Amino acid sequence: MQNHEKRAFYKFFFIYFFSVASLILVAGFLYFTQMRNQYLNAEAYSVIGYARAIKMGNDLEPYKDKFSYIVERKNFKNFNIENFTRIGDEFIKYVPKSRGGVYFKISKSTKSFDKKVKALRYKIHLAQLLLLILFGFISYVLAKNAIKPLQQSISTLDKFIKDLIHDLNTPITAIKLNMKLLQKDSQFANNKALQRVNKGVHSISELHENLTILLQEETFQVDRVNIFNIVDEVVAMHKTLYPNINFMLEHFTLVAKTNPQALKQILQNIISNACKYNRKNGFVKIYTRGDSLYIQDSGKGIEKPEKIFERSFSGENSSGIGLDIVKRLASALNIAIDVKSSSGGTVFILEFD
């Protein structure tokens, strides 16, 4: 299952599961509250029964293990006959004995009540757990069924895109080879129209490579590679395309675990943008600081650098889909990207894990 399919599956699963789980938990809480109140009312009624037995002079022997009382003189401002409170491990109720502020203070142990509440809580938790497992399984089945049409659509679309990219490979390769032949011909060597066509061919080829690499995102294999070798290769290619740009590549040693092809594509997109949107006779400087690779240009800068990785954004130092692919590939390779820009140029910082 691919990442987008996994995200869809988990989305459906969590919607189903948490909707039902919330109902189960709320219902369990409400049932527990209701039953606990019933147990509490039963305790209050039992105390009232004991108080009645005291007043009527009945035999108190059956109550001796659960109840006790003392006579107290209390000064209640607003006495409520329904008073019933819990203090520590005892229930307390005051019942008038006679006029003049004399009361029976009746006490009853809370052990029986606490035992019933504990048993109730255990039963509810067990029932909730079983229901959550049951509805978790049901949610799993529903989520699987819900994404089947999505899986079929994505599978069809992926096959179409792969076939399309594969079919484009032959004509693009033929165009590039013929462009190289034309460039070697002295008749066309300095032809500006041919140079513009060559840049257009390079853009088409770059987009083709972007899509090809992006389709491999799910199966990236990482190796320990020397980043300098990949940078040097990308810079050498761009020197021929942009002879008016001054490339300053500091020699460095930076070894990281990454996918060489995907990293090459990231660097091609960033350096290509740095050249396209540079000033006349500008520069592109590439160097390292610690585990970070810096790609600096002398362009006019970017007003909203935080937006350039959005797919819908295009214009400033951006070739449309290029930087969106950069962000996705970098994320797949655990490469953190930061962009700093001013009127004097832009710096892309790639931090390797």
C-alpha positions, 0 to 999 in steps of 0.5 A, spaced: 500 500 500 502 506 497 503 512 502 497 516 499 493 509 500 495 508 507 493 516 509 486 514 506 486 508 509 488 511 516 483 517 515 477 512 514 479 507 519 480 513 525 473 516 522 469 510 523 473 508 530 473 514 533 466 516 532 464 509 535 469 509 540 467 516 543 460 514 543 462 507 547 466 511 552 461 517 553 455 511 554 460 508 559 461 514 563 453 516 563 451 509 565 457 509 571 454 515 573 447 513 573 448 506 577 453 510 582 447 515 584 443 509 584 448 505 589 448 512 593 441 513 593 440 505 596 445 507 601 441 513 603 435 509 604 438 504 608 441 509 613 433 512 613 431 505 615 436 505 621 434 512 623 426 509 623 428 503 627 432 507 632 426 512 633 421 506 634 425 503 639 426 496 634 431 491 635 438 494 632 441 487 632 441 486 625 444 493 624 450 493 628 455 490 623 454 496 618 451 502 622 452 506 629 450 512 632 451 517 637 447 523 640 450 530 639 447 537 640 448 541 633 446 548 631 444 548 624 442 554 621 438 551 616 437 544 617 435 539 611 432 532 613 435 530 606 442 531 609 447 525 607 454 526 606 461 522 606 466 523 610 472 519 609 470 512 609 463 513 612 457 516 610 454 521 615 446 523 616 443 527 622 436 525 624 433 530 629 432 526 636 428 532 639 427 539 639 432 543 642 438 541 637 439 534 639 440 529 633 442 522 632 449 522 628 448 516 624 454 513 621 455 507 616 461 504 613 462 505 605 466 499 604 460 495 601 458 501 597 466 502 594 466 495 593 460 495 588 462 501 585 469 498 584 465 492 581 461 496 576 467 500 574 471 493 572 465 491 568 464 497 564 471 497 562 471 490 560 465 491 556 468 498 553 474 494 551 470 488 548 466 493 544 472 497 542 476 491 539 469 489 536 468 496 533 475 496 531 475 490 527 469 493 524 472 499 522 478 496 519 473 492 514 469 498 513 476 502 511 478 497 507 472 497 503 472 504 503 479 505 499 478 500 494 475 504 489 481 509 491 486 504 490 483 502 483 483 509 481 490 510 483 493 504 480 490 505 473 493 513 474 500 510 476 500 505 470 498 511 465 503 515 468 509 510 468 507 508 461 507 515 459 513 517 462 516 511 459 514 513 452 516 520 452 523 517 454 525 515 447 523 522 443 526 526 449 533 522 448 533 523 441 531 531 441 537 531 446 542 527 442 540 531 435 541 538 439 548 536 441 550 534 434 547 541 432 551 545 437 557 541 434 556 544 428 560 551 427 554 553 423 549 553 429 554 554 434 552 561 436 545 561 434 541 564 439 535 561 437 538 554 438 540 556 445 533 558 447 531 551 444 536 548 448 534 551 454 527 549 452 529 541 451 533 541 458 527 544 461 523 538 458 528 533 460 528 536 467 521 535 468 521 528 465 527 526 470 523 529 476 517 525 474 521 519 473 524 520 480 518 521 483 515 515 481 520 511 485 519 515 491 516 509 495 522 504 493 528 509 495 534 505 497 539 509 501 547 508 500 553 512 504 555 517 498 560 523 498 555 529 496 561 533 493 561 528 487 554 529 486 554 536 486 560 536 482 556 532 476 550 537 477 554 543 476 558 541 470 552 540 467 549 547 468 556 550 466 555 548 459 547 551 459 549 557 463 556 560 460 554 567 463 553 564 470 560 564 475 560 557 479 564 557 485 564 550 488 568 549 494 571 542 495 568 539 501 567 532 504 560 530 506 558 523 507 551 522 508 546 516 507 541 518 501 539 516 494 544 518 489 539 519 484 533 523 488 539 527 491 541 529 484 534 531 482 534 535 488 540 539 486 538 539 479 532 543 481 535 548 486 541 549 481 537 550 475 532 555 479 538 559 481 541 560 474 534 561 471 532 567 476 539 570 477 542 576 475 546 577 468 553 575 470 551 573 476 554 567 481 552 561 484 556 559 490 556 552 493 559 550 500 558 546 506 558 548 514 558 542 518 553 537 515 549 542 511 550 544 504 549 551 502 547 553 495 547 561 494 545 565 488 546 573 486 538 573 484 533 578 486 531 574 492 524 572 493 519 576 497 515 569 500 520 564 501 516 560 505 511 559 499 516 557 494 515 549 496 507 549 495 505 546 488 500 552 486 506 557 487 510 559 481 514 565 479 520 568 483 525 563 483 521 557 482 519 553 476 512 551 478 512 543 480 520 543 481 520 545 488 514 541 490 518 535 488 524 538 491 520 538 498 517 531 497 524 528 495 527 531 501 522 529 506 523 522 503 530 522 504 530 526 511 533 532 508 531 538 512 531 544 507 531 552 509 531 558 505 533 565 506 532 570 501 534 578 501 534 583 495 542 580 494 540 573 493 537 567 495 540 561 499 538 554 500 540 550 506 540 542 505 541 539 512 543 532 512 541 527 517 
